[in-house]
Amino acid sequence: MHRGQPGSRQTDQPGRPLHRRCRQHAGFGGGCGRTLPPGHRSRTGPPLRRPGPHRGCTAGGPNRSVRGRRVTVRHESWPLSRPFAIARGTKTAAEVVVVAITEAGVTGRGECVPYPRYGETPESVLRQVETVADTVAAGLDRHGLLRQMPAGAARNAVDGALWDLEAKRTGVPAWQRAGLPPPRPVATAVTIGIDTPEAMAAAAASLAGEPLLKVKLDAHAVVDRMAAVRRAAPAARLIVDANEAWSRALLAEVLPSLAELGVELIEQPLPAIDDAALDGMEPAIPLAADESCHTAADLPRLAGRYQAVNVKLDKAGGLTAALALMDAAERAGFAVMVGCMVCTSLAIAPALLIAGRARWVDLDGPLWLRRDRDPGLGFAAGMIHPASATLWG
């Protein structure tokens, strides 16, 4: 089982469908649900509920009452409204894994997005969850989970379900248990995928009223594409995400032009394995570590190379670890971005709790879906509005 070391995990890549399908459950979100009561880790059971083609996110905390706790895990596929192209490929559906933990008639849910960049597939994440299902059913809490599972998508889904379960059982919302202010509407980046300069300009024109645009780029026509976007959206704030597609030479070449175009952040310009090439560079635009930063343990080697870090729950392994990463990043002087994969509102709801602490927020994953969960988060005029506790937390 891949443990998701920095530089060996894959972000923003399409997940791959499960190799094993269950005909009985094929219509339930595109995958088979597995019900995992204590002592029956591999028993196949029905999905927790019949999901709509697209909808929300879940999380929960430690629970002392363990009698009768049941763990369910399933793979779901949520079609996108249009293809999503980045430097390392194009995806047409969000492949997610949902964990549900039920105790005393109350269910907490968490969602994750497995990514091949990190050695993850839906099937591998299902197996990872199965390895801890008995322990979770016996009462493992979020802090114990940090010792039982490595950082990554699988731990994120379990951590999210535990947060949600705790909130629903106690009546104390997740934000309050985390010592955070209540979630409020926040501005999010809206993403423009890779295309021709003309098509990207058209996309930018349609989004010109959004306050922050995130532009996906590869190593081709970098300045031409960004200039086209800027002409189409002259008032928007701009950030760039290269998804490890550039070299140091290309970064140095395009930095002056991107600065003139008003780009305020560049995410992961170089492959994570080439981070040392950033030594000694004083970029005119801050660089944010994405694929290079998973947990707080990564921060020391990023100092002097990056000025910001992108915190994603799927990389950190859940809200519990993401909170620790944000605290450590702020102490170390990094600016913080909160990001996401292409997912449903269920995966965004926990991230929304920490979005208020971030300089940049990129939580538009559900906007790429043909349909989201119901209830889901509200998206309007570049703002994300918190969902009801029915969705999560």
C-alpha positions in Angstrom: 0.0 0.0 0.0 1.4 3.3 -1.1 1.9 5.7 1.8 1.9 8.9 -0.1 5.4 10.4 0.3 5.8 14.0 -0.9 6.8 14.0 -4.5 5.4 10.5 -5.1 1.7 11.3 -5.0 -0.4 12.7 -7.8 -2.7 15.7 -7.5 -5.3 16.9 -9.9 -5.3 13.6 -11.8 -8.3 11.6 -12.7 -8.9 8.6 -10.5 -9.4 5.3 -12.1 -12.6 3.2 -11.7 -12.6 0.1 -9.4 -11.4 -3.1 -10.9 -14.1 -5.0 -9.0 -17.7 -4.1 -9.5 -20.8 -5.3 -7.7 -23.8 -5.6 -10.0 -26.2 -5.3 -7.1 -24.9 -1.9 -6.2 -23.7 -0.6 -9.6 -26.4 2.1 -9.7 -25.5 3.5 -6.3 -23.1 6.3 -7.3 -21.0 4.1 -9.7 -19.4 1.8 -7.2 -20.0 -0.9 -4.7 -20.7 -0.1 -1.1 -18.9 -2.2 1.6 -20.4 -2.4 5.0 -17.7 -3.3 7.6 -19.0 -4.1 11.0 -16.5 -5.3 13.7 -15.0 -8.7 12.7 -16.4 -8.6 9.2 -14.0 -6.3 7.4 -14.5 -7.7 3.9 -18.2 -8.4 4.0 -20.0 -6.8 1.2 -23.1 -4.8 2.3 -25.4 -2.2 0.8 -24.4 1.4 0.3 -25.3 3.7 3.2 -27.8 5.6 1.1 -28.6 6.1 -2.6 -26.7 9.2 -3.6 -27.8 11.7 -6.3 -25.5 12.1 -9.2 -23.6 14.8 -7.3 -23.8 16.3 -3.8 -21.9 17.2 -0.4 -19.2 16.5 2.3 -18.9 15.0 5.8 -16.6 14.8 9.0 -16.8 13.9 12.7 -14.8 13.4 15.9 -13.9 10.9 18.5 -16.8 9.0 20.1 -16.5 7.1 23.4 -19.6 5.0 23.0 -18.4 2.2 20.6 -21.1 -0.5 20.9 -22.8 -1.1 17.6 -20.6 1.2 15.5 -20.6 0.3 11.8 -18.3 1.4 9.1 -19.3 1.6 5.4 -17.1 2.6 2.5 -18.0 3.0 -1.2 -16.7 4.4 -4.5 -18.8 6.9 -6.3 -18.4 8.5 -9.8 -19.8 12.0 -10.4 -19.8 13.1 -14.1 -18.4 16.6 -14.8 -20.3 19.2 -16.8 -17.3 19.6 -19.1 -13.8 18.1 -19.3 -11.3 19.4 -16.9 -7.8 19.7 -18.4 -4.6 20.3 -16.4 -0.9 19.8 -17.2 -0.9 16.0 -16.6 -4.3 15.0 -18.1 -8.0 15.5 -18.6 -10.8 14.1 -16.4 -14.5 13.8 -17.2 -15.7 12.5 -13.8 -14.9 13.0 -10.1 -14.0 9.6 -8.6 -14.6 9.8 -4.9 -14.7 7.4 -1.9 -17.2 8.0 0.8 -16.8 6.6 4.4 -19.8 6.4 6.7 -19.6 5.6 10.4 -22.9 4.8 12.1 -23.4 4.7 15.8 -26.7 4.6 17.8 -28.6 5.6 14.7 -26.4 8.5 13.9 -24.2 8.6 10.8 -21.1 10.7 10.1 -19.7 10.9 6.5 -16.4 11.8 4.9 -15.4 12.0 1.3 -11.9 11.8 -0.3 -10.5 11.9 -3.8 -7.9 9.2 -4.6 -5.2 10.4 -7.0 -2.7 8.3 -9.0 -0.1 11.1 -8.6 0.1 9.8 -5.0 -0.2 6.2 -5.9 -3.9 6.1 -5.0 -6.9 4.6 -6.8 -10.4 4.1 -5.6 -9.7 0.4 -5.0 -6.5 1.1 -3.1 -8.3 3.6 -0.8 -11.2 1.1 -0.2 -8.5 -1.5 0.9 -6.9 1.1 3.2 -10.1 1.9 4.9 -10.9 -1.8 5.3 -7.6 -2.3 7.1 -8.7 0.1 9.9 -12.4 -0.6 9.8 -12.4 -3.0 12.8 -10.4 -0.5 14.9 -12.6 2.4 13.9 -15.7 0.3 14.7 -14.1 -0.5 18.1 -13.9 3.2 19.0 -10.7 4.6 17.4 -10.8 8.4 17.5 -9.3 11.1 15.2 -6.1 11.4 17.1 -5.6 7.7 17.2 -6.3 7.6 13.5 -3.2 9.8 12.9 -1.1 6.9 14.3 -3.0 4.2 12.5 -3.0 5.5 8.9 -0.6 7.5 6.7 -1.5 10.9 5.3 -3.6 10.7 2.2 -7.0 10.3 0.8 -8.1 7.3 2.8 -7.4 8.9 6.1 -9.1 12.1 5.0 -12.4 10.2 4.4 -12.3 8.4 7.8 -11.2 11.6 9.6 -14.1 13.5 8.0 -16.6 10.8 9.0 -15.4 10.9 12.6 -15.7 14.7 12.8 -19.2 14.5 11.4 -20.2 11.7 13.7 -19.0 13.5 16.8 -20.8 16.7 15.8 -24.1 15.0 15.1 -24.0 12.8 18.2 -23.1 15.7 20.6 -24.9 18.5 18.9 -21.7 20.6 19.1 -20.8 21.6 15.5 -17.4 20.7 14.1 -16.2 24.3 13.9 -16.8 24.7 17.6 -15.1 21.4 18.5 -12.1 22.5 16.4 -11.9 25.9 18.3 -12.6 27.8 15.1 -15.1 30.6 14.3 -18.3 29.6 12.6 -17.9 29.2 8.9 -19.0 32.2 6.8 -19.2 32.9 3.1 -15.7 33.2 1.6 -14.5 34.1 -1.8 -13.1 31.2 -3.8 -11.0 31.0 -6.9 -12.8 29.7 -10.0 -10.6 27.5 -12.2 -10.0 27.8 -16.0 -8.6 24.6 -17.5 -6.0 24.3 -20.2 -7.1 25.1 -23.7 -6.2 27.3 -26.6 -5.6 31.0 -25.7 -8.8 31.8 -27.5 -10.9 29.3 -25.6 -9.3 30.3 -22.3 -10.0 33.9 -23.0 -13.7 33.0 -23.7 -13.8 31.1 -20.4 -12.3 34.1 -18.6 -14.7 36.5 -20.2 -17.6 34.4 -18.9 -16.0 34.6 -15.4 -14.9 38.2 -15.6 -17.1 39.1 -12.6 -15.5 36.5 -10.4 -13.0 38.1 -7.9 -10.3 35.4 -8.3 -9.4 33.2 -11.3 -7.1 30.2 -11.1 -5.5 29.4 -14.4 -4.2 25.9 -15.2 -1.1 25.9 -17.4 1.4 23.4 -18.9 4.7 24.3 -20.4 3.3 25.6 -23.7 2.3 29.2 -24.6 2.4 30.2 -21.0 2.5 34.0 -21.6 0.1 33.9 -24.6 -2.5 32.1 -22.6 -2.2 34.3 -19.6 -2.2 37.5 -21.7 -5.4 36.2 -23.3 -7.0 35.6 -19.9 -6.0 39.0 -18.6 -7.4 40.8 -21.6 -10.7 39.0 -21.1 -10.9 39.6 -17.3 -9.0 42.8 -16.7 -10.2 43.3 -13.1 -9.9 39.7 -11.8 -7.1 38.6 -9.5 -5.1 35.8 -11.1 -3.2 32.8 -9.8 -1.5 30.2 -11.9 -1.2 26.4 -11.3 1.5 24.6 -13.4 1.0 21.2 -11.7 4.8 20.5 -11.8 5.0 21.1 -15.6 7.7 23.7 -15.8 11.5 23.7 -15.5 13.5 26.3 -13.5 14.6 27.9 -16.8 11.0 28.3 -18.0 9.9 29.7 -14.6 12.7 32.3 -14.8 11.8 33.1 -18.3 8.0 33.7 -17.7 8.2 35.3 -14.3 8.7 38.9 -15.5 5.8 38.7 -18.0 3.5 37.0 -15.5 4.3 39.7 -12.9 3.4 42.4 -15.5 0.1 40.6 -16.1 -0.7 40.9 -12.4 -0.4 37.2 -11.4 -0.2 37.1 -7.7 0.7 33.4 -7.0 2.2 30.4 -8.9 1.4 27.0 -7.6 4.0 24.2 -7.9 5.9 25.3 -11.0 8.5 22.5 -10.8 8.2 18.8 -10.2 8.4 18.1 -6.4 11.5 16.1 -6.9 13.2 19.2 -8.3 12.5 21.5 -5.4 16.2 22.0 -4.8 16.3 23.9 -8.2 14.5 26.7 -6.5 17.4 27.4 -4.1 18.6 30.9 -4.4 15.7 32.1 -6.6 14.0 35.3 -5.5 10.8 35.2 -7.5 8.8 38.3 -8.3 5.7 36.3 -7.7 5.2 34.0 -4.6 5.5 30.3 -5.2 3.1 27.9 -3.5 4.1 24.3 -2.7 1.2 22.0 -3.6 2.5 18.5 -4.6 5.6 19.3 -2.5 3.6 19.9 0.7 1.4 17.3 2.4 1.9 17.6 6.2 3.7 19.8 8.7 6.8 17.4 8.4 7.4 18.8 4.9 7.8 22.4 5.9 11.5 22.5 6.9 12.7 21.5 3.4 10.4 24.0 1.7 11.7 27.0 3.6 13.6 29.3 1.3 12.1 27.6 -1.8 8.5 28.5 -1.5 6.7 31.4 0.1 3.3 29.7 0.5 1.8 26.3 0.9 -1.4 24.8 -0.5 -3.3 22.9 2.3 -5.6 20.2 0.9 -7.3 17.7 3.2 -6.7 14.8 0.8 -3.0 15.4 1.0 -2.8 16.1 4.7 -5.0 13.2 5.6 -8.0 15.0 7.0 -9.1 18.1 8.8 -7.3 17.1 12.0 -3.9 17.0 10.3 -4.7 20.0 8.1 -5.2 22.1 11.2 -1.8 21.1 12.5 -0.3 21.9 9.1 -1.8 25.4 9.0 -0.6 26.2 12.5 2.9 25.1 11.7 2.9 26.9 8.3 1.8 30.1 9.9 4.5 29.8 12.6 7.1 29.2 9.9 6.1 32.3 8.0 4.4 30.7 5.0 1.3 32.2 3.5 -1.5 29.7 3.3 -3.8 28.6 0.5 -6.6 26.2 1.0 -7.3 24.0 -2.0 -9.3 21.0 -3.1 -9.6 18.3 -5.7 -12.5 18.0 -8.1 -15.1 16.6 -5.7 -18.6 17.1 -4.2 -19.7 19.5 -1.5 -19.2 16.7 1.0 -15.4 17.0 0.6 -15.5 20.8 0.7 -17.4 21.3 3.9 -14.5 20.4 6.3 -12.1 22.6 4.2 -14.5 25.5 4.5 -13.8 25.6 8.3 -10.2 26.6 7.7 -10.8 28.7 4.6 -11.2 31.8 6.8 -7.5 31.6 7.8 -6.2 31.4 4.3 -4.9 34.2 2.0 -6.1 32.3 -1.1 -9.1 29.9 -1.2 -9.6 27.5 -4.1 -12.6 25.4 -3.2 -14.5 25.3 -6.5 -14.4 21.6 -7.0 -18.2 21.1 -7.0 -18.6 23.7 -9.7 -17.2 21.3 -12.2 -19.8 18.7 -11.5 -22.9 18.1 -13.6 -24.8 18.0 -10.4 -23.7 18.2 -6.7 -25.0 16.6 -3.6 -28.3 17.8 -2.1 -28.1 19.5 0.2 -24.8 21.1 -0.9 -22.8 24.2 -0.4 -24.0 27.4 -2.0 -21.9 29.0 -4.8 -22.8 32.5 -6.0 -20.8 35.5 -7.3 -17.5 33.9 -6.5 -18.5 33.2 -2.9 -19.0 29.8 -1.1 -21.9 29.8 1.4 -21.8 27.2 4.2 -24.3 24.3 4.0 -26.6 23.0 6.7 -25.3 20.6 9.3 -27.3 17.9 7.4 -24.5 17.8 4.8 -21.6 17.7 7.3 -20.4 18.8 10.7 
